[in-house]
Amino acid sequence: MSSEKKISSGESELPYFTTPIQNEEVSSKRVDINVLLNRARKVQEKETRTNLVLAGLGLSLVFVVGLILSF
């Protein structure tokens, strides 16, 4: 049984990993309150719509079950 030894030549055999350069726009440190308010309103409208749909489905389910049980 022989063992082989690898002698390093001093240079790393692993490739260099670099971070890709991203072209990002530099945003200002200011925050527009109107943008934030609009975003919050959109989220609230979506939640309200979802709640109305779920309530409608629940009421229709109760109505259908009531019709089925009445016959």
N, C-alpha and C positions, 0 to 999 in steps of 0.2 A: 504494500500500500504506500503509494507516494502522495505527497501533498504538493500542490502547486501554489506558489506564491506569486502574487501579482505585484509588480513594482510600479509605483506611480511615477509618472514622468514630471510631476510637479504641477501640471495643469489639470484643472478639473475636467472630467470627461462629460459632465452634465451640461446641457445647453443653457445658455443664459435666458432667464425669463424676464421679459420686460412688460411693464404695464402699458397697454395700448393708450395712445393719446386720444382723448375724447374732445370733440369740438363742442364745448358747452358755452352757452352764452353766460356772461357774467351778469348775475341779477343784482339789482340794487338791494340794499339792506332795508329799504322801506317796504311796508306792507300796506296795500290798499284795502281799506276796511270794506269798501263796496264789493270787492271781489270775494272777500271772506263771507260777507252777508249773503251774497247771491249763492255761493256754494252751500251755505247752511240752509237756505230756503229750498234749494233743489233737493237736498237730502231729506228735509222735512216733508216736502210734497210727495216724494217717493214713498216714505214711510206711511203717510196718510193714505195714499192710494192703495198700498198693500193691505193696510188695516181694513179699508172699505171693501176690498175684494174678499178678504177672508170672512168678514162679517156677512157679506152677501151670500157667500157659499154656505156658511153655517145656517143662516135663516132659510135658504132654499132646501137644505138638507132636512131641517126640522119640518118644513112644509111638506116635502115629499114623504117623509116617514109618517106624518100625520095623515096624509091622504091614503097611504097604504094601509095603515092600521084602522082607518074608518070603514073600510070595506070588508 
